[in-house]
Amino acid sequence: YLKEAYADYCKEQPDKNASFSKFCELRPPQCVLLTQRDQNCCMCKYHEDVDMILECVPAHLNLPKNADKLVEASVCSLDNRKCAERDCAECGIKLIPGLICQDTQEVSFYQWDVDGGYHIKKKHEMSLSEAVEILKTKLSDLALHCFNARQQHIALSTMKSTLQPGEIIIQEDFSE
């Protein structure tokens, strides 16, 4: 993106002789570079709620430590709608051994809740087995969310790669 900005700068300011390295060096600090991770990092309620439960789960349950890895462990393929909708007989939450838990140990974790029309992080305290049951429910929703996000990303990438001169793509993202 900096090379594109530099090319625009050179067109708009032909009388200025700044090298590309000087142009980059003088970049204002509020101009933050976009990374690949920034484009692939979802911080929605679905992901965050699962991640926050996983933080309280003890190591002996052997569960992945983030939402994406847990979802991947629960499906044959995130490209298969049947897997994401939990209609596949070959995969699912039931096949993850760490999600079978009868432990009465007390745990606490945060979840995004709605209070008076506002989203707030609320602390929950319960037994580990109850937390695992909530995790299973949230994991079902998360799988379909990940499938939909992946399909939308593929569709947008296809649109970008076939964009004709004079056409534009407008993308809107609404957070809750």
LOGURO-35230 format. One record per residue: x, y, z of N, C-alpha, C in turn; residue in three letters. Coordinates in pm, whole numbers, plus 50000, padded with zeros to 5 digits. Layout:
BEGIN
XYZXYZXYZALA
...
# end
This chain:
BEGIN
500814988050000500005000050000500855012750000TYR
502035011950060502905023650060503395027049921LEU
503635016849840504105019449703503015026549623LYS
501755022749646500645029449578500555044049625GLU
500695046149755500645059749809501805068149756ALA
502975061949746504155068949693503945072749546TYR
503375063649469503105066549328502125078249316ALA
501085078349399500135089549399500835102649438ASP
501695101849538502445113649584503305119249469TYR
503995110449399504845114849288504035121449177CYS
502825116449152501955122449049501475136249094LYS
501095137249222500535149849273501605160249305GLU
502805155749334503895164749371505135162249283GLN
505035164249151506165160849062507415169249089PRO
507265180949151508415189449178509175185449304ASP
508635176549385509305171749506510115159249471LYS
511315158449523512195147249491512455138649615ASN
511445132849673511635124049789511745109649739ALA
512755102649789512885088549752511795080449824SER
511585068349778510585059649841510935057249988PHE
512195054850019512585052250158512345064650245SER
512605076750193512355089050268510845091050287LYS
510085088050182508625088950190508105079950303PHE
508605067650311508195058250416508625063150554CYS
509835068550561510375073450689509545085050744GLU
509025093350656508255105150698506765102350716LEU
506395089850704504975086050723504515089950862ARG
503375097050874502855100851006502535088351091PRO
502725089051223502515077351308501075072251308PRO
500115080951279498725076351276498385068551149GLN
499265068351052499085060350931499685046550958CYS
498835037451002499275024051041499125014650922VAL
500145006550900500094997250788499164985650818LEU
498414981650719497514970250730498304957550706LEU
498134947850792498834935050775497834924350735THR
498334912950691497464901650655496664897150776GLN
497294897350895496594893251016495404902351045ARG
495574915551020494484924851043493254921250960ASP
493484915750844492384912350754491754898850789GLN
492454890650865491964877150895491644875151042ASN
491514885851117491294884851260489874889151292CYS
489074880051340487694883151373487594885251524CYS
487044896351562486884899151704485404900651738MET
484584892651672483144893251695482784886351826CYS
481534887751865481024881651987481184866551985LYS
480944860251869481074845751859482484841151896TYR
483484847251834484874843551861485294847152004HIS
484984859352044485414864052175484804855852289GLU
483524852552280482904844552387483564830852401ASP
483854824352289484504811352295485924812852350VAL
486654822952302488014825052352488034827652503ASP
487064835352552487044838452696486714826152780MET
485884817152729485634804652803486894796052800ILE
487544795252686488744786952674489844791452770LEU
489884804352803490894809352897490754803053036GLU
489544799253075489334793753210489424778553213CYS
489484772153097489484757453091490864752053128VAL
490914742753223492204737253264492904729553151PRO
494204728953160495034722453057494714707653042ALA
494274700953150494064686453140492904682553048HIS
492084692253007491024689052910491564688352768LEU
492794692952747493464692352617492654698652504ASN
492074710152529491344717352424492274727652360LEU
492074730352231492844741052168492624754052246PRO
493574762952243493504775252322492894787052250LYS
492394785052128491674796152065490484790851985ASN
489554799751961488284796151899488454790051760ALA
489324795851678489494790751542489994776351541ASP
490974773451625491514759751629490484749851683LYS
489664754151777488624745451831487564742551725LEU
487174752651650486194750551541486764740851438VAL
488024743051398488654734251299488704719851347GLU
488894717951478488944704451534487564697751535ALA
486514705851521485164700451532484474698051397SER
485164700851287484554699151154485494691551061VAL
484904684650963485734678550857486364689650774CYS
485534699650741485984710750658485104722850684SER
485734734350700484964746750715484424751650581LEU
484744744550474484184747850343482924739950315ASP
482544731050406481384722450389480244727450478ASN
479164732050416478024737450493477454727150589ARG
477394714450548476834704050637477644703150767LYS
478944703950756479794703650876479514715750965CYS
479454727450902479224739850978477854740151044ALA
476874734050980475514733751037475314721951131GLU
476374714051148476364702251236475424691351186ARG
475324690251053474524679750989475394668550933ASP
476684668750961477604658750910477774647651014CYS
477634635250971477774623951063479234620851095ALA
480164626251014481584623251030482294632251132GLU
481694643551166482374652851256481384658851354CYS
481884667851435481014674751529481644676351665GLY
480954683351749481414686451884481594673751966ILE
480724663951941480754651452020482064643752004LYS
482824646751900484074639551875485294645851943LEU
485104656952012486224663452082486214658452227ILE
487184650152264487174643852397487144653852513PRO
487804665252502487844674952611486514681352641GLY
485544679752550484224685652571483294676252646LEU
483824665152694483064656152781483634658352920ILE
482884665153004483434669453132482354668753240CYS
482694662753353481794662153469482424669153589GLN
483454676853566484224683353673483384694153741ASP
483324693953873482534703753948483384715453997THR
484654715753958485534726853994484894740053951GLN
484944750054039484394763154006485354770853915GLU
484814776953811485594785253719484874798453699VAL
485614808453654484974821153619485534825753485SER
484684832053409485064837153277484124848453240PHE
484524856053141483694867153093482964863152965TYR
481824869552944481044868052822480454881552786GLN
480234883552657479544895652614478044893552634TRP
477444902152714476004901752740475404915252702ASP
474084915352684473384927852655472684932252783VAL
472944944752821472334950352941471844964352907ASP
470524966152907469964979252875470264983752734GLY
470394974352643470674977652503472154979352471GLY
473024977752570474464979152550475154965752570TYR
476194963252493477004951252511478034953952621HIS
478054945352720479004946552828479664933052853ILE
480874933352902481564921152942481124918053084LYS
480544906253102480024902653233480714889953282LYS
481094889953408481774878453468480744867853505LYS
481044855353469480184843853501480974834153588HIS
480354828653688480984818753775480084806453780GLU
480694794753758479924782253757480894770653760MET
480344758553760481204746653757481814745353617SER
482934738353611483604736153483482694728653387LEU
481944718853437481054711253348479974720253288SER
479464729953366478484739353312479124748553207GLU
480354752953234481074761453138481314754053007ALA
481634741153017481864733052897480564731752817VAL
479434730552884478144729752814477864742752739GLU
478164754052800478004766952732478954767752613ILE
480174762952632481154762752523480634754652404LEU
480024743352430479474734952321478424742652241LYS
477534749452311476484757352245477104768452160THR
478054775552218478684786652146479484781452026LYS
480064769652039480854763751932479984760351811LEU
478754756151835477844753251724477574765851643SER
477294776951712477044789651643478294794551571ASP
479444792751636480704797651579481054790551449LEU
480784777651440481124770251318480384776051197ALA
479114778751212478344784451101478814798651071LEU
479144806251173479674819851154480974819251073HIS
481874810151109483154808751037482934804550892CYS
482004795350870481674791050734481184803050652PHE
480244810650707479694822250636480774832650608ASN
481624835450708482704845250689483664840750580ALA
483984827850579484904822450478484284823650338ARG
483004820350325482334821350196482254835750148GLN
482004844950241481964859150205483334864050159GLN
484384859450227485744863250189486074858050048HIS
485694845850020485934840049887485184847949780ILE
483924851249808483124858849711483734872649687ALA
484174879349794484764892449779486084891849702LEU
486904881849731488174880149659487934877749511SER
486914869749479486574867249339486114880049271THR
485284887749341484824900449284486004909849259MET
486934910549355488094919349339488954915249220LYS
489134902149203490014897449096489384898948958SER
488084900348950487414901748820486844915848799THR
487254925148883486754938848874487204945348744LEU
486284951248674486564957848547486814972748569GLN
487544979148479487734993748490486385000748495PRO
486275010348584485015017748599484075011448700GLY
484394999548751483564993048852484194994948989GLU
483354995049091483854995949228483114985649314ILE
483724982449425483104973749524482934982049651ILE
481754981949705481504988649832481214977649933ILE
482004977250038481834967050141481444974050271GLN
480374969250333479934974650461480034963550564GLU
480424967350683480534957750792479834963850913ASP
478824957350963478094962351077478464954151201PHE
478944961151302479224954051427478014955551518SER
477934946451614476784947151707477084956251821GLU
# end
